[in-house]
Amino acid sequence: MAAVALPSLLYQNSGWLQFGYRFALDYMVLLVLLLAIGGRPLGRVGKTLIAIGIAINLFGAVTFARHNQFYRRDDYGVIIRH
């Protein structure tokens, strides 16, 4: 998995106008597969982190490119860092 994830993690481009890090999709399947094969039950911390991740991505999916008050944009409509 490191051979797949390492180039993506070292790449400085976020994919331009989007919410989230789209290059993580390249190795996300392998990561979920490793978690499933491991067979360890998820604890309270793991379940909480999964719920927080789902909430953050749901927020981004609902608000991105729809509700400008949550994102700073320049004169061309490109989102810029705070």
Contacts in CASP RR format, 6 or more apart in sequence:
PFRMAT RR
TARGET T0000
AUTHOR 0000-0000-0000
METHOD contacts of the structure
MODEL  1
MAAVALPSLLYQNSGWLQFGYRFALDYMVLLVLLLAIGGRPLGRVGKTLI
AIGIAINLFGAVTFARHNQFYRRDDYGVIIRH
1 27 0 8 1.000
1 30 0 8 1.000
1 31 0 8 1.000
1 34 0 8 1.000
4 26 0 8 1.000
4 27 0 8 1.000
4 30 0 8 1.000
5 26 0 8 1.000
5 27 0 8 1.000
5 30 0 8 1.000
8 23 0 8 1.000
8 24 0 8 1.000
8 26 0 8 1.000
8 27 0 8 1.000
11 23 0 8 1.000
14 20 0 8 1.000
14 21 0 8 1.000
14 22 0 8 1.000
15 22 0 8 1.000
15 23 0 8 1.000
17 65 0 8 1.000
17 78 0 8 1.000
17 79 0 8 1.000
18 64 0 8 1.000
19 57 0 8 1.000
19 60 0 8 1.000
19 61 0 8 1.000
19 64 0 8 1.000
20 57 0 8 1.000
20 60 0 8 1.000
42 50 0 8 1.000
63 70 0 8 1.000
63 71 0 8 1.000
64 71 0 8 1.000
71 79 0 8 1.000
72 79 0 8 1.000
72 80 0 8 1.000
72 81 0 8 1.000
72 82 0 8 1.000
73 79 0 8 1.000
73 80 0 8 1.000
74 80 0 8 1.000
END
